[in-house]
Amino acid sequence: MNARLGLLQVCAAGVLWGTGGLVVTVLHERDGVGAMTVSAWRMLIAAVALVAFVVLTRRLGSVRTVLREHPVTAIVIGCGTAIYQGLYFVSVLMVGVSVATVVSLGLAPVLAATWEHLRARTRPGVRDVAVLAAALTGLVLISATAGHGTAAPADRPVLGLVLAVAAGATYAATTVLGHVLAPRLEPVALTTCATGAGAVLLAPFLVLAVASGEPVAGTSPGSLALLAYLGIATMALSYGLLYAGLRTTSGSAATVATLVEPISAAALAAVVLGERLGPAGLVGAVLILCAVVALRPEEDQPVAA
């Protein structure tokens, strides 16, 4: 039961992440705010919200425990999360949403599963391979037909692919590292420390935006509300759910479960923007959902080599 709850928590995080792309797009089109500037605000707002929550719920002791016992690991997780965001957003601008999503999100579960089996000196079972194959096929189908986002310039596609690969590797590494640390710590405390580290890393992009005269943030109430949502829901809450889920879910299973992100993004685009997935996209969504349902975290015992 705890393992299933953990998997549901990871899926919920993926759903929240799926709403982030639309929010970033709206902020960019409405106010001209750059992707890295929005990423910096996302981390900063999340960090402030988490600190306030920790103070109000009297969990400062748990945060001090994380900083005292695992300071380096928590900081690495936070910085890795920030780096993944940056690499992914830049790759989107160079090769487009579909390619960047397939490469980065598709590579992550493969790398996470490979690392876990290498470390345990085991080999994946037939069920593991089938689940991963279904999830990756679904990801390719839904990303290729979603139609959300803008077309990317084709002048530096190779660099964009390299950045997407780096994003996928970083995402896989931070998820696996989070799985190692999450069972030992209180999820909110870990999320607070990691998010704070990521906010510090991305803060210079706000300074850079100001110095270069670029838009820093929207001034309308709607834009400010979107920024608040981006930080609180798609960062603070979602990563809290991820780390809570990682207490009972393996890193490889979590990276597969978070593939519900493109499903939620496509569904939101259909409702808000009137976009449609088409038959291939719908098949892809079904494949991803079937893969997630087929995950058995409570029986996550690899086959011995």
TORKOL-4160 file (C-alpha; in steps of 0.2 Angstrom, whole numbers, padded with zeros to 4 digits, m for minus):
305
<pt num="1" X="0000" Y="0000" Z="0000"/>
<pt num="2" X="0014" Y="0012" Z="0004"/>
<pt num="3" X="0023" Y="0008" Z="m0012"/>
<pt num="4" X="0007" Y="0011" Z="m0022"/>
<pt num="5" X="0004" Y="0028" Z="m0013"/>
<pt num="6" X="0022" Y="0033" Z="m0017"/>
<pt num="7" X="0019" Y="0029" Z="m0035"/>
<pt num="8" X="0003" Y="0040" Z="m0035"/>
<pt num="9" X="0013" Y="0054" Z="m0027"/>
<pt num="10" X="0026" Y="0053" Z="m0041"/>
<pt num="11" X="0012" Y="0053" Z="m0054"/>
<pt num="12" X="0004" Y="0068" Z="m0046"/>
<pt num="13" X="0021" Y="0077" Z="m0047"/>
<pt num="14" X="0022" Y="0073" Z="m0066"/>
<pt num="15" X="0004" Y="0080" Z="m0068"/>
<pt num="16" X="0009" Y="0097" Z="m0060"/>
<pt num="17" X="0025" Y="0098" Z="m0070"/>
<pt num="18" X="0014" Y="0096" Z="m0086"/>
<pt num="19" X="0005" Y="0112" Z="m0082"/>
<pt num="20" X="0022" Y="0122" Z="m0081"/>
<pt num="21" X="0025" Y="0122" Z="m0099"/>
<pt num="22" X="0009" Y="0131" Z="m0103"/>
<pt num="23" X="0012" Y="0144" Z="m0089"/>
<pt num="24" X="0030" Y="0147" Z="m0095"/>
<pt num="25" X="0023" Y="0150" Z="m0113"/>
<pt num="26" X="0009" Y="0162" Z="m0107"/>
<pt num="27" X="0022" Y="0172" Z="m0097"/>
<pt num="28" X="0034" Y="0173" Z="m0112"/>
<pt num="29" X="0020" Y="0178" Z="m0124"/>
<pt num="30" X="0011" Y="0190" Z="m0113"/>
<pt num="31" X="0026" Y="0199" Z="m0104"/>
<pt num="32" X="0042" Y="0193" Z="m0114"/>
<pt num="33" X="0050" Y="0185" Z="m0099"/>
<pt num="34" X="0064" Y="0173" Z="m0104"/>
<pt num="35" X="0064" Y="0155" Z="m0100"/>
<pt num="36" X="0079" Y="0156" Z="m0088"/>
<pt num="37" X="0072" Y="0171" Z="m0079"/>
<pt num="38" X="0055" Y="0161" Z="m0076"/>
<pt num="39" X="0065" Y="0146" Z="m0070"/>
<pt num="40" X="0074" Y="0158" Z="m0058"/>
<pt num="41" X="0058" Y="0165" Z="m0051"/>
<pt num="42" X="0051" Y="0147" Z="m0050"/>
<pt num="43" X="0065" Y="0141" Z="m0039"/>
<pt num="44" X="0065" Y="0157" Z="m0028"/>
<pt num="45" X="0046" Y="0158" Z="m0025"/>
<pt num="46" X="0046" Y="0139" Z="m0021"/>
<pt num="47" X="0060" Y="0142" Z="m0009"/>
<pt num="48" X="0052" Y="0156" Z="0000"/>
<pt num="49" X="0035" Y="0146" Z="0001"/>
<pt num="50" X="0044" Y="0131" Z="0008"/>
<pt num="51" X="0053" Y="0141" Z="0021"/>
<pt num="52" X="0037" Y="0149" Z="0026"/>
<pt num="53" X="0028" Y="0132" Z="0027"/>
<pt num="54" X="0043" Y="0125" Z="0037"/>
<pt num="55" X="0042" Y="0139" Z="0050"/>
<pt num="56" X="0023" Y="0138" Z="0052"/>
<pt num="57" X="0023" Y="0120" Z="0054"/>
<pt num="58" X="0038" Y="0120" Z="0066"/>
<pt num="59" X="0049" Y="0109" Z="0055"/>
<pt num="60" X="0065" Y="0119" Z="0056"/>
<pt num="61" X="0073" Y="0105" Z="0066"/>
<pt num="62" X="0070" Y="0093" Z="0051"/>
<pt num="63" X="0079" Y="0106" Z="0040"/>
<pt num="64" X="0093" Y="0108" Z="0052"/>
<pt num="65" X="0095" Y="0089" Z="0052"/>
<pt num="66" X="0096" Y="0088" Z="0033"/>
<pt num="67" X="0109" Y="0102" Z="0033"/>
<pt num="68" X="0119" Y="0094" Z="0047"/>
<pt num="69" X="0119" Y="0076" Z="0041"/>
<pt num="70" X="0118" Y="0078" Z="0022"/>
<pt num="71" X="0122" Y="0095" Z="0016"/>
<pt num="72" X="0132" Y="0091" Z="0001"/>
<pt num="73" X="0120" Y="0078" Z="m0006"/>
<pt num="74" X="0105" Y="0090" Z="m0003"/>
<pt num="75" X="0114" Y="0104" Z="m0012"/>
<pt num="76" X="0119" Y="0093" Z="m0027"/>
<pt num="77" X="0101" Y="0087" Z="m0029"/>
<pt num="78" X="0095" Y="0105" Z="m0029"/>
<pt num="79" X="0108" Y="0111" Z="m0041"/>
<pt num="80" X="0105" Y="0096" Z="m0052"/>
<pt num="81" X="0086" Y="0101" Z="m0053"/>
<pt num="82" X="0090" Y="0118" Z="m0057"/>
<pt num="83" X="0103" Y="0113" Z="m0071"/>
<pt num="84" X="0091" Y="0101" Z="m0078"/>
<pt num="85" X="0078" Y="0115" Z="m0080"/>
<pt num="86" X="0090" Y="0126" Z="m0088"/>
<pt num="87" X="0097" Y="0113" Z="m0100"/>
<pt num="88" X="0079" Y="0107" Z="m0105"/>
<pt num="89" X="0073" Y="0125" Z="m0108"/>
<pt num="90" X="0088" Y="0130" Z="m0119"/>
<pt num="91" X="0087" Y="0113" Z="m0129"/>
<pt num="92" X="0068" Y="0117" Z="m0132"/>
<pt num="93" X="0073" Y="0134" Z="m0140"/>
<pt num="94" X="0086" Y="0125" Z="m0152"/>
<pt num="95" X="0077" Y="0109" Z="m0157"/>
<pt num="96" X="0059" Y="0111" Z="m0152"/>
<pt num="97" X="0048" Y="0104" Z="m0138"/>
<pt num="98" X="0045" Y="0087" Z="m0146"/>
<pt num="99" X="0063" Y="0082" Z="m0149"/>
<pt num="100" X="0069" Y="0090" Z="m0132"/>
<pt num="101" X="0055" Y="0081" Z="m0123"/>
<pt num="102" X="0058" Y="0064" Z="m0131"/>
<pt num="103" X="0077" Y="0064" Z="m0128"/>
<pt num="104" X="0077" Y="0071" Z="m0111"/>
<pt num="105" X="0062" Y="0063" Z="m0103"/>
<pt num="106" X="0065" Y="0047" Z="m0113"/>
<pt num="107" X="0083" Y="0045" Z="m0109"/>
<pt num="108" X="0081" Y="0047" Z="m0090"/>
<pt num="109" X="0072" Y="0031" Z="m0086"/>
<pt num="110" X="0084" Y="0021" Z="m0097"/>
<pt num="111" X="0099" Y="0028" Z="m0087"/>
<pt num="112" X="0091" Y="0027" Z="m0070"/>
<pt num="113" X="0086" Y="0008" Z="m0073"/>
<pt num="114" X="0104" Y="0005" Z="m0081"/>
<pt num="115" X="0112" Y="0012" Z="m0065"/>
<pt num="116" X="0102" Y="0003" Z="m0053"/>
<pt num="117" X="0105" Y="m0014" Z="m0061"/>
<pt num="118" X="0123" Y="m0011" Z="m0063"/>
<pt num="119" X="0125" Y="m0006" Z="m0045"/>
<pt num="120" X="0115" Y="m0021" Z="m0039"/>
<pt num="121" X="0124" Y="m0032" Z="m0053"/>
<pt num="122" X="0107" Y="m0038" Z="m0059"/>
<pt num="123" X="0098" Y="m0039" Z="m0076"/>
<pt num="124" X="0081" Y="m0032" Z="m0080"/>
<pt num="125" X="0067" Y="m0044" Z="m0081"/>
<pt num="126" X="0055" Y="m0046" Z="m0096"/>
<pt num="127" X="0042" Y="m0036" Z="m0087"/>
<pt num="128" X="0054" Y="m0022" Z="m0084"/>
<pt num="129" X="0059" Y="m0021" Z="m0102"/>
<pt num="130" X="0041" Y="m0021" Z="m0108"/>
<pt num="131" X="0036" Y="m0007" Z="m0096"/>
<pt num="132" X="0050" Y="0004" Z="m0102"/>
<pt num="133" X="0047" Y="0000" Z="m0120"/>
<pt num="134" X="0029" Y="0004" Z="m0119"/>
<pt num="135" X="0033" Y="0020" Z="m0109"/>
<pt num="136" X="0046" Y="0026" Z="m0122"/>
<pt num="137" X="0035" Y="0022" Z="m0137"/>
<pt num="138" X="0021" Y="0032" Z="m0129"/>
<pt num="139" X="0032" Y="0046" Z="m0125"/>
<pt num="140" X="0038" Y="0047" Z="m0144"/>
<pt num="141" X="0020" Y="0046" Z="m0150"/>
<pt num="142" X="0013" Y="0059" Z="m0139"/>
<pt num="143" X="0027" Y="0072" Z="m0140"/>
<pt num="144" X="0028" Y="0070" Z="m0159"/>
<pt num="145" X="0009" Y="0074" Z="m0161"/>
<pt num="146" X="0006" Y="0086" Z="m0146"/>
<pt num="147" X="0009" Y="0102" Z="m0156"/>
<pt num="148" X="0012" Y="0112" Z="m0141"/>
<pt num="149" X="0026" Y="0125" Z="m0140"/>
<pt num="150" X="0034" Y="0135" Z="m0154"/>
<pt num="151" X="0045" Y="0129" Z="m0168"/>
<pt num="152" X="0063" Y="0130" Z="m0164"/>
<pt num="153" X="0076" Y="0137" Z="m0175"/>
<pt num="154" X="0086" Y="0124" Z="m0185"/>
<pt num="155" X="0103" Y="0133" Z="m0185"/>
<pt num="156" X="0110" Y="0123" Z="m0170"/>
<pt num="157" X="0101" Y="0107" Z="m0169"/>
<pt num="158" X="0117" Y="0097" Z="m0164"/>
<pt num="159" X="0120" Y="0108" Z="m0149"/>
<pt num="160" X="0101" Y="0107" Z="m0144"/>
<pt num="161" X="0102" Y="0088" Z="m0145"/>
<pt num="162" X="0118" Y="0088" Z="m0134"/>
<pt num="163" X="0109" Y="0099" Z="m0121"/>
<pt num="164" X="0094" Y="0088" Z="m0121"/>
<pt num="165" X="0105" Y="0072" Z="m0118"/>
<pt num="166" X="0113" Y="0082" Z="m0104"/>
<pt num="167" X="0096" Y="0087" Z="m0097"/>
<pt num="168" X="0090" Y="0068" Z="m0097"/>
<pt num="169" X="0106" Y="0063" Z="m0088"/>
<pt num="170" X="0105" Y="0076" Z="m0075"/>
<pt num="171" X="0087" Y="0072" Z="m0072"/>
<pt num="172" X="0091" Y="0054" Z="m0070"/>
<pt num="173" X="0105" Y="0057" Z="m0058"/>
<pt num="174" X="0096" Y="0069" Z="m0047"/>
<pt num="175" X="0081" Y="0056" Z="m0046"/>
<pt num="176" X="0092" Y="0042" Z="m0042"/>
<pt num="177" X="0101" Y="0052" Z="m0029"/>
<pt num="178" X="0085" Y="0058" Z="m0022"/>
<pt num="179" X="0079" Y="0040" Z="m0020"/>
<pt num="180" X="0095" Y="0036" Z="m0010"/>
<pt num="181" X="0092" Y="0051" Z="0002"/>
<pt num="182" X="0073" Y="0052" Z="0003"/>
<pt num="183" X="0070" Y="0037" Z="0014"/>
<pt num="184" X="0081" Y="0044" Z="0028"/>
<pt num="185" X="0074" Y="0061" Z="0028"/>
<pt num="186" X="0057" Y="0071" Z="0030"/>
<pt num="187" X="0052" Y="0075" Z="0012"/>
<pt num="188" X="0047" Y="0094" Z="0016"/>
<pt num="189" X="0064" Y="0096" Z="0024"/>
<pt num="190" X="0074" Y="0089" Z="0009"/>
<pt num="191" X="0063" Y="0098" Z="m0003"/>
<pt num="192" X="0067" Y="0115" Z="0006"/>
<pt num="193" X="0085" Y="0112" Z="0006"/>
<pt num="194" X="0087" Y="0106" Z="m0012"/>
<pt num="195" X="0075" Y="0120" Z="m0018"/>
<pt num="196" X="0085" Y="0133" Z="m0008"/>
<pt num="197" X="0101" Y="0128" Z="m0016"/>
<pt num="198" X="0093" Y="0128" Z="m0034"/>
<pt num="199" X="0087" Y="0146" Z="m0031"/>
<pt num="200" X="0104" Y="0152" Z="m0026"/>
<pt num="201" X="0111" Y="0144" Z="m0042"/>
<pt num="202" X="0098" Y="0152" Z="m0053"/>
<pt num="203" X="0097" Y="0169" Z="m0045"/>
<pt num="204" X="0111" Y="0177" Z="m0056"/>
<pt num="205" X="0099" Y="0175" Z="m0071"/>
<pt num="206" X="0087" Y="0188" Z="m0063"/>
<pt num="207" X="0102" Y="0200" Z="m0060"/>
<pt num="208" X="0107" Y="0196" Z="m0078"/>
<pt num="209" X="0090" Y="0200" Z="m0085"/>
<pt num="210" X="0090" Y="0217" Z="m0075"/>
<pt num="211" X="0107" Y="0222" Z="m0081"/>
<pt num="212" X="0103" Y="0218" Z="m0099"/>
<pt num="213" X="0086" Y="0227" Z="m0099"/>
<pt num="214" X="0076" Y="0212" Z="m0102"/>
<pt num="215" X="0059" Y="0209" Z="m0094"/>
<pt num="216" X="0061" Y="0202" Z="m0077"/>
<pt num="217" X="0042" Y="0199" Z="m0072"/>
<pt num="218" X="0025" Y="0203" Z="m0078"/>
<pt num="219" X="0016" Y="0217" Z="m0068"/>
<pt num="220" X="m0002" Y="0212" Z="m0071"/>
<pt num="221" X="m0011" Y="0203" Z="m0057"/>
<pt num="222" X="m0013" Y="0188" Z="m0068"/>
<pt num="223" X="0005" Y="0187" Z="m0072"/>
<pt num="224" X="0010" Y="0188" Z="m0054"/>
<pt num="225" X="m0003" Y="0174" Z="m0050"/>
<pt num="226" X="0005" Y="0163" Z="m0064"/>
<pt num="227" X="0022" Y="0165" Z="m0057"/>
<pt num="228" X="0016" Y="0161" Z="m0039"/>
<pt num="229" X="0007" Y="0145" Z="m0046"/>
<pt num="230" X="0023" Y="0141" Z="m0055"/>
<pt num="231" X="0034" Y="0142" Z="m0040"/>
<pt num="232" X="0022" Y="0134" Z="m0027"/>
<pt num="233" X="0012" Y="0121" Z="m0037"/>
<pt num="234" X="0025" Y="0115" Z="m0050"/>
<pt num="235" X="0040" Y="0117" Z="m0039"/>
<pt num="236" X="0037" Y="0117" Z="m0021"/>
<pt num="237" X="0022" Y="0105" Z="m0020"/>
<pt num="238" X="0027" Y="0094" Z="m0035"/>
<pt num="239" X="0045" Y="0091" Z="m0028"/>
<pt num="240" X="0038" Y="0088" Z="m0011"/>
<pt num="241" X="0027" Y="0074" Z="m0019"/>
<pt num="242" X="0042" Y="0067" Z="m0029"/>
<pt num="243" X="0053" Y="0065" Z="m0013"/>
<pt num="244" X="0039" Y="0058" Z="m0003"/>
<pt num="245" X="0036" Y="0046" Z="m0017"/>
<pt num="246" X="0054" Y="0041" Z="m0018"/>
<pt num="247" X="0054" Y="0035" Z="0000"/>
<pt num="248" X="0045" Y="0019" Z="m0007"/>
<pt num="249" X="0047" Y="0020" Z="m0026"/>
<pt num="250" X="0064" Y="0016" Z="m0035"/>
<pt num="251" X="0072" Y="0029" Z="m0045"/>
<pt num="252" X="0069" Y="0020" Z="m0062"/>
<pt num="253" X="0051" Y="0017" Z="m0058"/>
<pt num="254" X="0049" Y="0036" Z="m0053"/>
<pt num="255" X="0056" Y="0042" Z="m0070"/>
<pt num="256" X="0044" Y="0031" Z="m0079"/>
<pt num="257" X="0029" Y="0037" Z="m0068"/>
<pt num="258" X="0034" Y="0055" Z="m0071"/>
<pt num="259" X="0031" Y="0052" Z="m0090"/>
<pt num="260" X="0013" Y="0057" Z="m0086"/>
<pt num="261" X="0020" Y="0075" Z="m0088"/>
<pt num="262" X="0017" Y="0076" Z="m0107"/>
<pt num="263" X="0000" Y="0068" Z="m0105"/>
<pt num="264" X="m0006" Y="0082" Z="m0093"/>
<pt num="265" X="0003" Y="0095" Z="m0104"/>
<pt num="266" X="m0006" Y="0089" Z="m0119"/>
<pt num="267" X="m0023" Y="0088" Z="m0110"/>
<pt num="268" X="m0021" Y="0106" Z="m0104"/>
<pt num="269" X="m0016" Y="0112" Z="m0121"/>
<pt num="270" X="m0032" Y="0103" Z="m0128"/>
<pt num="271" X="m0043" Y="0112" Z="m0115"/>
<pt num="272" X="m0035" Y="0129" Z="m0115"/>
<pt num="273" X="m0028" Y="0131" Z="m0132"/>
<pt num="274" X="m0040" Y="0120" Z="m0142"/>
<pt num="275" X="m0026" Y="0108" Z="m0148"/>
<pt num="276" X="m0029" Y="0090" Z="m0151"/>
<pt num="277" X="m0017" Y="0075" Z="m0150"/>
<pt num="278" X="m0024" Y="0065" Z="m0164"/>
<pt num="279" X="m0025" Y="0046" Z="m0165"/>
<pt num="280" X="m0006" Y="0043" Z="m0163"/>
<pt num="281" X="m0005" Y="0054" Z="m0148"/>
<pt num="282" X="m0020" Y="0046" Z="m0140"/>
<pt num="283" X="m0012" Y="0029" Z="m0142"/>
<pt num="284" X="0004" Y="0036" Z="m0134"/>
<pt num="285" X="m0005" Y="0042" Z="m0119"/>
<pt num="286" X="m0013" Y="0025" Z="m0117"/>
<pt num="287" X="0004" Y="0016" Z="m0118"/>
<pt num="288" X="0011" Y="0028" Z="m0105"/>
<pt num="289" X="m0003" Y="0025" Z="m0093"/>
<pt num="290" X="m0003" Y="0006" Z="m0096"/>
<pt num="291" X="0016" Y="0007" Z="m0092"/>
<pt num="292" X="0013" Y="0017" Z="m0076"/>
<pt num="293" X="m0001" Y="0005" Z="m0070"/>
<pt num="294" X="0010" Y="m0010" Z="m0074"/>
<pt num="295" X="0024" Y="m0004" Z="m0062"/>
<pt num="296" X="0025" Y="m0014" Z="m0046"/>
<pt num="297" X="0036" Y="m0004" Z="m0034"/>
<pt num="298" X="0032" Y="m0016" Z="m0020"/>
<pt num="299" X="0039" Y="m0030" Z="m0030"/>
<pt num="300" X="0054" Y="m0021" Z="m0038"/>
<pt num="301" X="0066" Y="m0035" Z="m0036"/>
<pt num="302" X="0077" Y="m0036" Z="m0052"/>
<pt num="303" X="0082" Y="m0053" Z="m0059"/>
<pt num="304" X="0099" Y="m0059" Z="m0053"/>
<pt num="305" X="0112" Y="m0060" Z="m0067"/>
